[in-house]
Amino acid sequence: MLQRLERADPTRAHGESSYEYLVISLSPGESLSDARSALREHSEFGRWELARTLIYQGGARRYWMRRRVMRVESSLGPAR
């Protein structure tokens, strides 16, 4: 199972620049139960949601999960 994290490009993503994406790729020989458990873990503990699923002709699968990027401002004031 291959996993990679992508940040949305604000110049390309038309309104979705506040999301980051996790792409999970499965080869045809990997079990669906492993994929389900990985997707469930990411959604429960990492606050990811399933955005897109693609099943290729040879049986490979690719899942795109997304979550909002939290922008946090410092409440401590300027650094001294």
Buried (B, 14 or more C-beta within 10 A) or exposed (E): EEEEEEEBEEEEEEEBBBBBBBBBBBEEEBEEEEBEEBBEEBBEEEEBEEBEEEEEEEEBBBBBBBBEEEEEEEEEEEEE
